[in-house]
Amino acid sequence: MTARAHQLLDLGQSVWLDFIRRGHLLDGGFDRDVNDAGVVGVTSNPTIFQQAIAGSHDYDAALAAGIAQGLEGEPLFEAMAIGDIQMACDKMHARYQLSNGMDGRVSLEVSPRLARDTAGTSAAAKRLFAAVSRANVMIKIPATSEGLPAITATLAAGISVNVTLIFSVARYREVMDAWLTGLEQCAAAGGSLAQIRSVASFFVSRVDSKIDAAIDARLATLPAGSTEHTELSGLKGKAAVANARLAYEAYDAMLATPRWKALAAQGAHVQRPLWASTSTKNPTYRDVLYVEELIGPDTVNTMPPATLVAFNDHGVVESRIRNDVAGAHRTFARLTELGIPVATLIDQLEPEGVKSFEKSYEDLLGTLESRRKELVAQRGTAR
């Protein structure tokens, strides 16, 4: 039977795996995900690499090879990460060709240390793209205010971009503007728009985690059983899906603009919304909530392995992204009226996300340095 995740392609949604690990690439697990579980792309981030490298011995040989070349710190990590990305790109190349470049994509993120550095991000994006040297790589750039001009510059250079760490609809509109500007600059310079693909990674579950915590704090101040208490209780677990639906509404509106139509006439492809952070953090919510409710045309859902398994086991394959958009607007309005500053809380998620990825990255580099010193000492060549 065709995997449910593969059936999503008929509804316009691609499933990318939010996971990468050397052992998974080598032991057949990755191939099974592609051939049997419906995976048509891969995403990575600093936390995924930190867990992969610190949580296994899959990279010991690569670590030894890097040390032999005199690498340490960020260059050592990049050499190991690029190896994984190249391997995944090669395994996904057939899907890349079959989908005319839409899928078969593998994302590699610029260093979190550059999240507030426009010029550094632009330079790193071009350097990593050249280092991976695979047509189906996507360079991941965070949607910080400093990242936006780097997104434009990278696209203008003809490099496909995965814009990450998007939380608010307001920032998403800025991301779409940065993307359109990049395409316009590429076209003006005589570049081919047909070769460029982009996705806008909108984080989902963290929105509910943030808003639900504020709801719980507010409920503690209200009389149990009161009308306000009851209504506010009923809004728990609703903000994330509502936020994503409002983002998709903004995407639909962009498709109707003369600006986009002019680029499409020149061969440009849409920047697909990508739903990220789609594992369900609250165990009382349906484990495939952020998959089922966000199925729709021109979208990607990047799922961690457990969510992919759960959806293939019992997920409902049905397009829902455009369902009750008016209700999504009402949800945000009522939350605000009931004392939950939704917009302010969502705006806090970007700096929190940047900080989280920075911590994972620093932890990763710390782990690599400890292992490097151990291996150097074992060889009797400690420096």
C-alpha positions in Angstrom: 0.0 0.0 0.0 1.2 3.5 -0.8 2.4 5.4 2.3 0.1 8.1 3.5 2.9 10.6 3.2 3.4 9.7 -0.4 -0.4 10.2 -1.0 0.1 13.8 0.1 1.8 14.5 -3.2 -1.6 14.2 -4.9 -2.8 17.1 -2.7 0.2 19.2 -3.5 2.2 18.6 -0.3 5.7 17.2 -0.1 7.0 15.4 3.0 10.6 16.2 3.9 12.4 14.4 6.7 13.5 16.7 9.5 16.4 14.5 10.4 19.9 13.5 9.2 22.5 11.2 10.7 25.5 9.4 9.1 24.4 6.0 10.3 20.9 6.4 9.0 22.3 7.3 5.6 24.6 4.3 5.6 22.5 1.5 7.1 19.5 1.6 4.7 17.2 3.5 7.0 17.3 6.6 4.8 16.6 4.6 1.6 13.6 2.9 3.3 12.2 6.3 4.2 12.5 7.4 0.6 11.3 4.2 -1.1 8.6 3.2 1.4 7.7 6.0 3.7 7.0 8.8 1.2 10.0 11.1 2.0 11.0 13.4 -0.9 13.4 15.8 0.8 15.5 16.4 3.9 16.0 19.3 6.3 18.7 19.8 8.9 19.5 22.4 11.6 22.1 22.9 14.3 20.1 20.9 16.9 19.7 17.9 14.5 23.5 17.9 13.9 24.2 18.4 17.6 22.1 15.4 18.5 23.5 13.3 15.6 27.1 13.9 16.4 27.0 14.0 20.2 24.5 11.2 20.4 26.3 8.5 18.4 29.7 7.2 17.2 28.6 7.5 13.6 31.1 10.3 13.0 34.2 8.9 14.6 35.9 8.0 11.2 35.0 11.4 9.8 36.3 13.1 12.9 39.6 11.2 12.6 39.9 12.2 9.0 39.2 15.8 9.8 41.8 15.8 12.5 44.3 14.3 10.1 43.7 17.3 7.9 44.4 19.7 10.8 40.7 20.8 11.1 39.1 21.9 14.4 36.2 24.0 15.5 33.7 25.2 12.8 35.8 23.9 9.9 35.8 20.4 11.4 32.0 20.5 11.9 31.4 21.8 8.4 33.5 19.1 6.9 31.4 16.4 8.7 28.1 18.1 8.0 28.9 18.7 4.3 29.6 15.0 4.0 26.2 14.1 5.2 24.5 16.7 3.0 26.4 15.5 -0.1 25.4 11.9 0.6 21.8 12.8 1.1 21.8 15.0 -2.0 23.1 12.1 -4.0 20.5 9.7 -2.7 17.8 12.3 -3.5 19.0 13.2 -7.0 16.5 10.9 -8.7 13.6 12.6 -7.0 15.2 16.0 -7.8 15.2 15.1 -11.5 11.7 13.5 -11.4 10.2 16.6 -9.8 12.0 19.1 -12.0 13.9 20.4 -9.0 10.9 20.9 -6.7 11.7 18.0 -4.4 14.8 15.9 -3.8 16.1 18.9 -1.8 18.5 18.7 1.1 18.9 21.8 3.4 22.1 22.9 5.1 21.9 25.9 7.5 24.5 28.7 7.8 26.1 29.0 11.2 23.7 30.3 14.0 26.6 32.6 15.0 25.7 34.6 11.8 22.0 35.2 12.6 22.6 38.9 13.1 25.3 39.3 10.5 24.0 40.1 6.9 27.3 40.2 5.1 28.6 37.1 7.0 25.4 35.2 6.2 25.6 36.1 2.5 29.2 35.0 2.3 28.6 31.8 4.2 25.6 30.9 2.0 27.7 31.1 -1.2 30.6 29.3 0.4 28.5 26.4 1.6 26.7 26.1 -1.7 30.0 25.8 -3.5 31.4 23.4 -0.9 28.5 21.0 -1.2 28.6 21.3 -4.9 25.2 19.6 -5.5 22.4 21.2 -7.6 19.8 20.0 -5.1 21.2 21.5 -2.0 19.2 24.4 -0.3 21.0 26.8 1.9 19.0 27.6 5.0 19.0 31.2 6.2 17.1 32.5 9.3 14.4 35.1 8.8 15.9 37.6 11.2 15.9 41.3 10.1 19.6 40.9 9.3 18.9 37.7 7.4 16.4 39.2 5.0 18.9 41.1 2.9 21.1 38.0 2.8 18.1 35.9 1.6 17.7 38.4 -1.3 21.4 38.4 -2.1 21.6 34.6 -2.1 18.6 34.2 -4.4 19.9 36.9 -6.6 23.1 34.8 -7.0 20.9 31.9 -8.3 21.1 29.8 -5.1 18.1 28.0 -3.8 17.1 29.1 -0.2 15.2 27.6 2.6 14.2 30.5 4.8 13.9 29.3 8.4 12.7 30.4 11.8 9.6 32.2 10.6 6.9 32.6 13.4 4.8 35.6 12.6 2.7 36.4 9.6 4.1 39.9 9.6 7.7 38.6 9.3 6.5 36.1 6.6 5.3 38.9 4.5 8.8 40.4 4.8 10.3 37.1 3.8 8.1 36.9 0.7 9.2 40.5 -0.2 12.9 39.5 0.2 12.3 36.4 -2.0 10.6 38.4 -4.7 13.3 41.0 -4.7 16.0 38.3 -5.0 14.2 36.9 -8.0 13.9 40.3 -9.6 17.6 41.0 -9.1 18.5 37.7 -10.5 16.4 38.3 -13.6 17.7 41.8 -14.0 21.2 40.3 -14.1 20.3 37.8 -16.8 20.0 34.8 -14.5 17.6 31.9 -14.9 14.7 31.9 -12.5 13.7 28.4 -13.5 16.7 27.0 -11.6 15.8 28.6 -8.3 13.6 27.0 -5.7 12.8 28.4 -2.3 10.7 27.4 0.7 9.6 29.5 3.7 9.8 27.5 6.9 7.0 28.5 9.2 7.4 27.0 12.7 4.2 25.6 14.1 4.2 23.7 17.4 6.3 26.3 19.3 3.4 28.8 18.8 1.0 26.6 20.7 3.6 25.9 23.4 4.0 29.7 23.9 0.4 30.7 23.7 -0.9 27.7 25.8 1.5 28.7 28.6 0.1 32.3 28.6 -3.4 30.9 28.5 -2.7 28.7 31.6 -1.3 31.7 33.4 -4.4 33.7 32.6 -6.7 30.9 33.6 -5.2 30.8 37.0 -6.5 34.3 37.6 -10.1 33.6 36.5 -12.9 31.9 38.5 -13.2 28.3 37.4 -16.5 27.8 35.6 -16.8 31.4 34.5 -17.7 32.1 30.9 -14.3 33.7 30.3 -12.5 30.7 31.8 -14.5 28.3 29.7 -13.9 30.1 26.5 -10.2 30.6 27.1 -9.8 27.0 28.0 -11.4 26.1 24.6 -8.8 28.1 22.8 -5.8 26.1 24.0 -4.1 24.3 21.1 -5.7 26.5 18.5 -3.2 29.3 17.9 -0.6 27.4 15.9 -2.9 26.0 13.3 -4.7 29.4 13.1 -1.3 31.1 12.6 -0.3 28.8 9.8 -3.6 29.2 8.1 -3.2 33.0 8.2 0.3 32.6 6.7 -1.2 30.5 3.9 -3.8 33.2 3.3 -0.9 35.7 2.9 0.7 33.3 0.4 -2.5 33.0 -1.6 -2.7 36.8 -1.7 0.9 37.0 -2.9 0.0 34.7 -5.9 -2.6 37.2 -7.1 -0.2 40.2 -7.2 1.1 41.6 -10.5 4.6 41.4 -9.1 4.5 37.7 -8.7 2.7 37.2 -12.1 5.5 39.1 -13.9 8.1 36.8 -12.3 6.1 33.7 -13.0 6.0 34.7 -16.7 9.8 34.7 -16.6 9.9 31.1 -15.3 9.9 31.7 -11.6 8.7 29.0 -9.2 6.6 29.7 -6.1 8.2 29.9 -2.7 6.3 27.1 -1.0 5.3 27.5 2.6 7.0 24.8 4.7 5.5 23.7 8.0 8.4 23.1 10.4 8.4 22.0 14.1 5.4 19.7 13.4 5.9 17.2 16.2 3.2 17.6 18.8 4.7 18.8 22.1 1.6 18.5 24.2 0.8 14.8 24.7 -2.9 15.6 25.1 -3.1 16.7 21.5 -3.4 14.4 18.5 0.1 13.3 17.5 -0.4 14.3 13.9 -2.3 17.5 14.5 0.2 19.7 12.8 0.3 17.4 9.7 -3.4 16.8 9.2 -4.6 20.4 9.7 -1.9 21.9 7.3 -2.3 19.8 4.2 -2.7 21.8 1.1 -1.4 22.8 -2.3 2.2 24.1 -2.8 3.3 23.2 0.7 5.9 21.1 2.4 5.7 19.4 5.8 9.1 18.5 7.3 8.5 15.8 9.8 10.8 14.3 12.4 11.0 10.5 12.2 8.4 9.8 15.0 5.8 12.1 13.4 6.4 10.5 10.0 5.8 7.0 11.4 2.6 8.2 13.2 1.2 9.9 10.1 1.8 6.9 7.9 0.1 4.7 10.6 -3.0 6.7 11.2 -3.0 10.1 9.6 -5.9 11.4 7.6 -5.0 12.4 4.0 -7.3 15.4 3.4 -6.6 19.0 2.2 -7.4 21.3 5.1 -5.1 24.3 5.0 -7.8 26.6 3.6 -10.5 25.4 6.1 -12.1 28.1 8.2 -9.7 30.9 7.6 -12.3 33.3 9.1 -12.2 31.1 12.2 -8.4 31.6 12.4 -8.9 35.4 12.4 -11.5 35.0 15.1 -9.2 32.9 17.2 -6.5 35.5 17.2 -9.0 38.3 17.9 -10.6 36.5 20.9 -7.3 35.5 22.4 -6.3 39.2 22.4 -9.6 40.3 23.8 -9.3 37.7 26.5 -6.0 39.1 27.7 -3.5 37.0 25.7 -1.2 39.3 23.7 -0.8 36.9 20.8 1.3 39.1 18.5 3.7 40.1 21.2 4.2 36.5 22.3 4.8 35.2 18.8 7.3 37.9 18.2 9.3 36.5 21.2 9.7 33.2 19.5 12.3 34.4 16.9 15.0 35.5 19.3 14.2 32.4 21.5 14.7 30.2 18.4 18.0 31.9 17.5 19.2 31.5 21.0 18.2 27.8 21.1 20.1 27.1 17.8 23.1 29.1 19.0 23.2 27.0 22.2 23.0 23.7 20.2 25.8 24.9 18.0 28.0 25.8 20.8 27.3 22.5 22.6 28.1 20.7 19.3 31.4 22.5 18.9 32.3 21.8 22.6 31.6 18.1 22.0 33.7 18.1 18.9 36.6 19.8 20.7 36.5 17.2 23.5 36.5 14.3 21.1 39.3 15.9 19.0 41.5 16.3 22.0 40.8 12.7 23.0 41.7 11.3 19.6 44.8 13.5 19.3 46.0 12.4 22.8 45.4 8.8 21.9 47.7 9.2 18.9 50.3 10.8 21.1 50.3 14.1 19.2 48.5 16.3 21.6 48.9 20.0 20.9 
